[in-house]
Amino acid sequence: MSNVEQLKRLVSSDHVVQVPDVHDVLTAKLTIATGFEVLYIGSFGFSLCRYGRPDQSLVSVESLIEQTRLVSSSVDAPLALDLEEGGGNAVATFHNVRAAEAAGATAIQIEDHVAGKAYGKGGALYPAQAAIDKIKAATDARSDALIIGRTEALSIGRSKIEALERAAAYAEAGADLLTIVGLPFQDVAESRRQ
């Protein structure tokens, strides 16, 4: 079974799939050895590992793709990659998704927060249509990797309604999975039904 097939099987099951953030080959191998089935490379953990600082757009999309290549060549497990906002416009997103999948990403996450973010309330989102266009570009670019649409509307202080509307639009654009940052856990089951 391929890693994509394994990931699809896991996410379609009824149990919660825990996806720990790994920063490098060592943490990936240790994480698999402790029994986790899916790995995640995120810019926050990678930035902490590389620079000792939380991610505030310190890590380039190219660095994340290269880290994916290193990790995926060392462990045999589904690997989700945080590709930030795709690395630019929809055209750049298309090419970066192709590169990320070639590097071994099983799932690729595209977010709607404008690059250069700082954590906490405030910040800027791409206009909904621009974010939708990036999701469409990502789904057009991939061969069989899953595309994760991510909205940070709640995390920057926007309404739950806007977050859910954005997530629904990303699903309509072809995203296979959704991440709604800041959604309270008790609301997750409700949002899955919508």
SEBAVO-136039 format. One line per field, with one value per residue: residue in one letter; chain; x, y, z of N, C-alpha, C in turn. Coordinates in nm, 3 decimals. Each point is the difference from the previous one (the first is absolute). Layout:
BEGIN
resn	[A  ...]
chain	[A  ...]
nx	[X  ...]
ny	[Y  ...]
nz	[Z  ...]
cax	[X  ...]
cay	[Y  ...]
caz	[Z  ...]
cx	[X  ...]
cy	[Y  ...]
cz	[Z  ...]
***
This chain:
BEGIN
resn	[M  S  N  V  E  Q  L  K  R  L  V  S  S  D  H  V  V  Q  V  P  D  V  H  D  V  L  T  A  K  L  T  I  A  T  G  F  E  V  L  Y  I  G  S  F  G  F  S  L  C  R  Y  G  R  P  D  Q  S  L  V  S  V  E  S  L  I  E  Q  T  R  L  V  S  S  S  V  D  A  P  L  A  L  D  L  E  E  G  G  G  N  A  V  A  T  F  H  N  V  R  A  A  E  A  A  G  A  T  A  I  Q  I  E  D  H  V  A  G  K  A  Y  G  K  G  G  A  L  Y  P  A  Q  A  A  I  D  K  I  K  A  A  T  D  A  R  S  D  A  L  I  I  G  R  T  E  A  L  S  I  G  R  S  K  I  E  A  L  E  R  A  A  A  Y  A  E  A  G  A  D  L  L  T  I  V  G  L  P  F  Q  D  V  A  E  S  R  R  Q]
chain	[A  A  A  A  A  A  A  A  A  A  A  A  A  A  A  A  A  A  A  A  A  A  A  A  A  A  A  A  A  A  A  A  A  A  A  A  A  A  A  A  A  A  A  A  A  A  A  A  A  A  A  A  A  A  A  A  A  A  A  A  A  A  A  A  A  A  A  A  A  A  A  A  A  A  A  A  A  A  A  A  A  A  A  A  A  A  A  A  A  A  A  A  A  A  A  A  A  A  A  A  A  A  A  A  A  A  A  A  A  A  A  A  A  A  A  A  A  A  A  A  A  A  A  A  A  A  A  A  A  A  A  A  A  A  A  A  A  A  A  A  A  A  A  A  A  A  A  A  A  A  A  A  A  A  A  A  A  A  A  A  A  A  A  A  A  A  A  A  A  A  A  A  A  A  A  A  A  A  A  A  A  A  A  A  A  A  A  A  A  A  A  A  A  A]
nx	[0.084  -0.031  0.088  -0.033  0.002  0.115  0.038  -0.044  0.056  0.107  -0.004  -0.026  0.088  -0.058  0.124  0.041  0.050  0.093  0.033  0.104  0.042  0.068  0.123  0.038  0.101  0.077  -0.066  0.013  0.124  0.025  -0.065  0.053  0.117  -0.060  -0.024  0.042  -0.112  -0.016  0.077  0.043  0.034  0.012  -0.031  -0.096  -0.019  -0.008  -0.070  -0.071  -0.006  -0.027  -0.092  -0.068  -0.080  -0.115  -0.078  0.066  -0.025  0.068  -0.089  0.079  -0.087  0.104  0.024  -0.128  0.006  0.114  -0.054  -0.106  0.084  0.064  -0.112  -0.062  0.125  -0.032  -0.128  -0.066  -0.058  -0.131  0.025  -0.056  -0.011  0.040  -0.068  -0.028  0.013  0.086  0.053  -0.121  -0.015  -0.110  0.068  0.050  -0.123  -0.043  0.102  -0.031  -0.127  0.028  0.079  -0.100  -0.085  0.080  0.000  -0.124  -0.054  -0.067  0.007  -0.063  0.039  -0.108  0.057  -0.090  0.094  0.003  0.101  0.088  -0.074  -0.067  0.031  -0.125  -0.085  -0.074  0.028  0.041  -0.116  0.034  -0.041  -0.123  -0.025  0.093  -0.051  -0.121  0.050  0.060  -0.114  -0.065  0.095  -0.013  -0.133  0.017  0.086  -0.072  0.075  0.042  0.086  -0.029  -0.099  0.067  -0.124  0.074  -0.091  0.051  -0.120  -0.029  0.117  -0.046  -0.106  -0.006  -0.119  -0.069  -0.097  0.087  0.048  -0.124  -0.032  0.113  -0.013  -0.128  0.044  0.091  -0.096  -0.079  0.113  -0.023  0.009  0.089  0.078  -0.047  0.064  -0.070  0.104  0.003  -0.046  -0.085  0.064  -0.082  0.053  0.104  -0.067  -0.043  0.124  0.029  -0.110  0.055]
ny	[-0.118  0.093  0.097  0.036  -0.126  -0.011  0.118  -0.030  -0.119  0.061  0.095  -0.109  -0.037  -0.064  -0.041  0.070  0.064  -0.041  0.125  -0.057  0.117  -0.025  0.013  -0.127  -0.063  0.050  0.116  -0.010  -0.044  0.091  0.085  -0.049  0.003  0.113  -0.029  0.121  0.020  0.126  0.066  0.110  0.067  0.076  0.117  -0.010  -0.132  0.007  0.111  -0.057  -0.110  0.072  0.088  -0.090  0.025  0.046  -0.068  0.092  -0.102  -0.063  -0.098  -0.021  0.012  0.050  0.063  0.029  0.028  0.063  0.053  0.019  0.039  0.067  0.046  0.027  0.036  0.038  0.032  -0.113  0.119  0.013  0.099  0.076  0.091  0.088  0.027  0.042  0.116  -0.101  0.104  0.055  0.032  -0.016  0.074  0.078  0.005  0.010  0.078  0.068  -0.017  0.023  0.101  0.039  -0.028  0.056  0.088  -0.046  0.119  -0.055  0.103  0.099  0.078  0.066  0.106  0.072  -0.021  0.130  -0.021  -0.033  -0.107  0.058  -0.080  -0.036  0.075  0.022  0.067  -0.053  -0.017  -0.093  0.080  -0.030  0.079  0.080  -0.021  0.019  0.102  0.022  -0.024  0.070  0.091  -0.013  -0.003  0.101  0.043  -0.043  -0.107  -0.032  0.096  -0.006  0.084  0.071  0.045  0.104  0.028  0.120  0.001  -0.110  -0.051  0.075  -0.063  -0.069  0.003  -0.078  0.085  0.101  -0.051  -0.027  0.124  0.046  -0.074  0.035  0.122  -0.027  -0.055  0.100  0.064  -0.101  0.076  -0.094  0.083  0.033  0.113  0.009  0.079  -0.045  -0.098  0.034  -0.089  0.055  0.095  -0.082  -0.078  0.115  0.049  -0.122  0.026  0.120]
nz	[0.000  -0.088  0.023  -0.124  -0.044  0.066  -0.045  -0.121  0.021  0.049  -0.092  -0.072  0.092  0.099  0.004  0.103  -0.102  0.083  -0.030  0.061  0.041  -0.111  0.042  0.015  -0.057  0.096  0.005  -0.131  0.007  0.093  -0.074  -0.110  0.064  0.035  -0.128  -0.027  -0.070  0.039  -0.085  0.062  -0.108  0.109  -0.044  0.093  -0.001  -0.133  0.013  0.097  -0.075  -0.107  0.048  0.071  -0.103  0.052  -0.080  -0.064  -0.084  0.098  -0.011  -0.102  -0.098  -0.064  0.116  0.006  -0.129  0.018  0.109  -0.076  -0.093  0.093  0.055  -0.113  -0.025  0.123  -0.016  0.022  -0.014  0.009  -0.082  0.092  -0.093  0.089  -0.109  0.124  -0.061  -0.020  0.064  0.000  -0.127  -0.073  -0.086  0.096  0.048  -0.123  -0.027  0.111  -0.033  -0.127  0.042  0.080  -0.096  -0.089  0.101  -0.018  -0.017  0.099  0.083  -0.062  0.101  -0.043  0.055  0.067  0.093  -0.010  -0.084  0.094  0.031  0.097  0.100  0.018  0.068  -0.105  -0.107  -0.111  -0.060  -0.089  -0.097  0.032  -0.104  0.048  0.122  -0.050  -0.069  0.116  0.064  -0.092  0.009  0.133  -0.013  -0.081  0.090  0.099  0.021  0.125  0.030  0.127  -0.023  0.089  0.005  0.027  0.093  0.007  -0.057  0.067  -0.039  -0.101  0.052  -0.113  -0.056  0.081  -0.027  0.005  0.112  0.039  -0.036  0.051  0.108  0.000  -0.022  0.094  0.071  -0.029  0.031  0.085  0.109  0.026  0.069  0.121  0.021  0.113  -0.013  0.126  -0.077  0.096  0.075  0.089  -0.078  0.020  0.086  0.052  -0.009  0.044  0.067  0.007]
cax	[-0.084  0.079  -0.020  -0.124  -0.111  -0.001  -0.054  -0.144  -0.064  0.001  -0.089  -0.139  -0.042  -0.074  0.084  0.080  0.136  0.097  0.103  0.099  0.092  0.140  0.084  0.114  0.001  0.007  -0.130  -0.091  0.026  -0.044  -0.147  -0.048  0.036  -0.092  -0.129  -0.083  -0.013  0.004  0.090  -0.032  0.107  -0.058  0.099  0.027  0.100  0.122  0.066  0.057  0.113  0.109  0.043  -0.028  -0.103  -0.125  -0.014  -0.062  0.045  0.144  0.028  -0.052  -0.068  0.104  0.061  -0.097  -0.002  0.125  -0.010  -0.090  0.079  0.090  -0.077  -0.071  0.096  0.053  -0.106  -0.110  -0.125  -0.064  0.064  -0.073  0.088  -0.055  0.063  -0.031  -0.108  0.028  0.122  -0.029  -0.132  -0.047  0.099  0.108  -0.055  -0.001  0.136  0.050  -0.068  0.067  0.130  -0.021  -0.040  0.119  0.089  -0.052  -0.116  -0.121  -0.105  0.061  -0.090  0.008  -0.075  -0.048  0.062  0.102  0.136  0.051  -0.089  0.042  -0.104  -0.090  -0.107  0.046  0.060  -0.078  -0.029  -0.020  -0.142  -0.050  0.015  0.142  0.027  -0.069  0.079  0.119  -0.045  -0.025  0.131  0.063  -0.065  0.039  0.142  0.034  -0.031  -0.093  0.010  -0.119  0.016  -0.062  -0.028  0.011  -0.036  0.042  -0.095  -0.027  0.121  0.034  -0.109  -0.119  -0.113  -0.013  -0.076  0.094  0.090  -0.072  -0.028  0.126  0.029  -0.093  0.043  0.122  -0.048  -0.065  0.107  0.070  0.080  -0.041  -0.008  -0.005  0.048  -0.054  0.083  -0.071  -0.135  -0.005  -0.011  -0.140  -0.065  0.055  -0.099  -0.106  0.047  0.016  -0.131  -0.045]
cay	[0.118  0.122  0.091  0.075  -0.092  -0.017  0.122  0.002  -0.099  0.051  0.115  -0.040  -0.082  0.073  0.044  0.122  -0.026  0.096  0.029  0.084  0.083  -0.042  0.110  -0.051  -0.145  -0.063  0.003  -0.084  -0.141  -0.022  0.005  -0.127  -0.108  0.001  -0.053  0.089  -0.050  0.112  0.107  0.134  0.099  0.132  0.108  0.044  -0.088  0.004  0.127  -0.014  -0.091  0.056  0.133  0.026  0.105  -0.042  0.040  0.126  -0.001  -0.018  -0.121  0.010  -0.117  -0.087  -0.071  -0.100  -0.107  -0.075  -0.079  -0.110  -0.096  -0.070  -0.085  -0.106  -0.100  -0.072  -0.075  -0.040  0.033  0.119  0.123  0.123  0.117  0.136  0.076  0.141  0.051  -0.049  0.061  0.111  -0.003  -0.132  -0.061  -0.047  -0.111  -0.115  -0.053  -0.045  -0.126  -0.104  -0.026  -0.062  -0.139  -0.069  -0.016  -0.105  0.040  -0.079  0.100  0.133  0.098  0.138  0.086  0.126  0.114  0.069  -0.023  0.101  0.004  -0.007  -0.077  0.075  0.070  0.093  -0.064  0.017  -0.116  0.027  0.001  -0.137  -0.052  -0.030  -0.124  -0.106  -0.023  -0.078  -0.138  -0.058  -0.023  -0.114  -0.125  -0.023  -0.034  -0.127  -0.127  -0.069  0.052  0.067  0.144  0.047  0.143  0.049  0.140  0.058  0.107  0.006  0.028  0.142  0.078  0.008  -0.076  -0.143  -0.012  0.020  -0.116  -0.113  0.030  -0.018  -0.144  -0.059  0.043  -0.076  -0.136  0.010  0.020  -0.128  -0.045  -0.132  0.014  0.140  0.040  0.129  0.033  0.070  -0.054  -0.079  -0.143  -0.044  0.039  -0.074  -0.097  0.076  0.052  -0.114  -0.032  0.111]
caz	[0.000  -0.006  0.113  -0.024  0.032  0.145  0.061  -0.029  0.088  0.137  0.019  -0.020  0.114  0.104  0.112  -0.018  -0.048  0.055  -0.099  0.067  -0.078  0.006  -0.049  -0.075  -0.014  0.132  0.066  -0.078  0.034  0.139  0.003  -0.057  0.093  0.115  -0.040  -0.080  -0.136  -0.095  0.043  -0.050  0.003  0.007  0.003  0.137  0.060  -0.080  0.032  0.134  -0.009  -0.080  0.042  0.141  0.004  -0.062  -0.140  -0.043  -0.139  -0.009  -0.077  -0.137  -0.056  -0.054  0.113  0.045  -0.100  0.015  0.123  -0.034  -0.078  0.093  0.092  -0.072  -0.048  0.116  0.068  -0.087  0.068  -0.057  0.045  -0.035  -0.005  0.008  -0.109  0.025  -0.086  -0.135  -0.051  -0.090  -0.062  -0.039  -0.090  0.086  0.076  -0.092  -0.014  0.130  0.033  -0.080  0.060  0.131  -0.021  -0.050  0.115  0.087  0.081  -0.022  0.012  -0.009  0.060  -0.051  0.092  -0.056  0.068  -0.078  0.049  0.092  0.116  0.140  0.068  0.087  -0.071  -0.102  -0.115  -0.122  -0.083  -0.141  -0.036  -0.013  -0.136  -0.022  0.072  -0.076  -0.121  0.038  0.024  -0.134  -0.062  0.069  -0.042  -0.139  -0.005  0.065  -0.066  0.089  0.137  0.051  0.021  0.124  0.003  0.139  0.024  0.127  0.030  0.145  0.078  -0.006  0.058  -0.084  0.055  -0.027  -0.126  -0.111  -0.004  -0.056  -0.141  -0.073  -0.005  -0.096  -0.135  -0.034  -0.032  -0.131  -0.099  -0.020  0.115  0.052  0.145  0.043  0.131  0.044  0.117  0.106  0.021  0.125  -0.026  0.005  -0.125  -0.113  -0.049  -0.066  -0.128  -0.091  -0.058  -0.087]
cx	[0.089  -0.028  -0.127  -0.120  -0.011  -0.061  -0.151  -0.076  -0.009  -0.101  -0.146  -0.052  -0.069  0.089  0.082  0.141  0.091  0.116  0.104  0.092  0.142  0.083  0.110  -0.007  -0.001  -0.137  -0.103  0.019  -0.045  -0.152  -0.061  0.029  -0.093  -0.143  -0.092  0.002  0.013  0.089  -0.041  0.124  -0.065  0.108  0.034  0.109  0.133  0.079  0.065  0.126  0.120  0.054  -0.018  -0.104  -0.128  -0.011  -0.071  0.049  0.151  0.037  -0.063  -0.073  0.103  0.069  -0.093  -0.006  0.126  -0.002  -0.092  0.075  0.091  -0.076  -0.065  0.094  0.055  -0.103  -0.109  -0.130  -0.064  0.058  -0.079  0.097  -0.081  0.073  -0.033  -0.115  0.025  0.124  -0.023  -0.140  -0.038  0.100  0.117  -0.047  0.000  0.138  0.055  -0.068  0.062  0.133  -0.014  -0.040  0.118  0.099  -0.051  -0.116  -0.122  -0.123  0.068  -0.103  0.027  -0.088  -0.037  0.057  0.109  0.137  0.045  -0.078  0.075  -0.114  -0.080  -0.104  0.058  0.070  -0.093  -0.018  -0.003  -0.150  -0.044  0.024  0.146  0.039  -0.063  0.080  0.125  -0.036  -0.025  0.133  0.069  -0.062  0.030  0.144  0.029  -0.033  -0.099  0.012  -0.133  0.031  -0.081  -0.020  -0.003  -0.042  0.044  -0.094  -0.024  0.123  0.040  -0.116  -0.122  -0.107  0.007  -0.073  0.094  0.094  -0.067  -0.033  0.125  0.031  -0.091  0.040  0.125  -0.036  -0.064  0.104  0.083  0.086  -0.058  -0.023  0.002  0.062  -0.059  0.073  -0.082  -0.140  0.000  -0.030  -0.146  -0.076  0.047  -0.100  -0.113  0.044  0.021  -0.132  -0.044  0.064]
cy	[0.125  0.087  0.083  -0.087  -0.022  0.122  0.010  -0.097  0.053  0.113  -0.036  -0.089  0.089  0.051  0.125  -0.042  0.108  0.014  0.093  0.072  -0.055  0.108  -0.047  -0.152  -0.068  0.001  -0.083  -0.147  -0.032  -0.003  -0.128  -0.115  -0.005  -0.035  0.093  -0.044  0.108  0.108  0.131  0.086  0.136  0.106  0.043  -0.085  0.002  0.128  -0.005  -0.086  0.065  0.131  0.030  0.108  -0.055  0.056  0.133  0.025  -0.002  -0.113  0.014  -0.129  -0.098  -0.081  -0.110  -0.118  -0.084  -0.085  -0.120  -0.108  -0.083  -0.098  -0.115  -0.106  -0.086  -0.082  -0.034  0.018  0.118  0.126  0.120  0.117  0.128  0.083  0.149  0.044  -0.038  0.061  0.114  -0.011  -0.143  -0.072  -0.056  -0.120  -0.128  -0.064  -0.053  -0.129  -0.114  -0.039  -0.073  -0.147  -0.082  -0.027  -0.105  0.038  -0.082  0.090  0.136  0.102  0.139  0.086  0.132  0.124  0.058  -0.025  0.115  0.009  0.002  -0.068  0.087  0.072  0.103  -0.076  0.014  -0.133  0.045  0.014  -0.144  -0.055  -0.034  -0.131  -0.120  -0.034  -0.082  -0.145  -0.069  -0.030  -0.121  -0.131  -0.031  -0.052  -0.141  -0.120  -0.077  0.043  0.064  0.149  0.039  0.151  0.047  0.146  0.042  0.113  0.013  0.045  0.147  0.088  0.019  -0.093  -0.149  -0.021  0.017  -0.119  -0.120  0.022  -0.018  -0.149  -0.069  0.035  -0.077  -0.144  -0.001  0.014  -0.127  -0.046  -0.132  0.003  0.148  0.016  0.138  0.034  0.079  -0.051  -0.083  -0.146  -0.046  0.036  -0.082  -0.097  0.070  0.049  -0.111  -0.032  0.105  -0.005]
cz	[0.000  0.122  -0.017  0.034  0.150  0.069  -0.025  0.089  0.142  0.019  -0.023  0.113  0.104  0.113  -0.036  -0.042  0.057  -0.097  0.064  -0.099  0.019  -0.069  -0.094  -0.003  0.136  0.068  -0.077  0.037  0.142  0.008  -0.056  0.097  0.121  -0.040  -0.078  -0.145  -0.106  0.059  -0.066  0.009  -0.008  0.011  0.142  0.065  -0.073  0.029  0.139  -0.003  -0.070  0.058  0.148  0.019  -0.060  -0.142  -0.013  -0.141  -0.013  -0.094  -0.139  -0.039  -0.054  0.110  0.052  -0.096  0.011  0.127  -0.021  -0.076  0.093  0.088  -0.076  -0.054  0.114  0.076  -0.100  0.076  -0.072  0.064  -0.051  0.009  0.006  -0.106  0.011  -0.091  -0.146  -0.063  -0.097  -0.055  -0.040  -0.091  0.082  0.083  -0.083  -0.006  0.131  0.046  -0.080  0.063  0.133  -0.015  -0.051  0.113  0.099  0.088  -0.041  0.006  0.005  0.044  -0.057  0.091  -0.065  0.069  -0.089  0.063  0.088  0.128  0.132  0.073  0.096  -0.084  -0.096  -0.111  -0.118  -0.071  -0.145  -0.024  -0.029  -0.140  -0.030  0.068  -0.072  -0.126  0.031  0.027  -0.134  -0.070  0.063  -0.045  -0.146  -0.010  0.052  -0.089  0.084  0.145  0.041  0.018  0.124  -0.012  0.145  0.007  0.140  0.043  0.150  0.078  -0.004  0.045  -0.088  0.057  -0.036  -0.133  -0.119  -0.013  -0.066  -0.148  -0.085  -0.014  -0.102  -0.143  -0.043  -0.033  -0.138  -0.111  -0.020  0.115  0.053  0.151  0.033  0.137  0.030  0.130  0.100  0.024  0.128  -0.030  -0.003  -0.128  -0.120  -0.058  -0.074  -0.138  -0.100  -0.069  -0.100  -0.136]
***
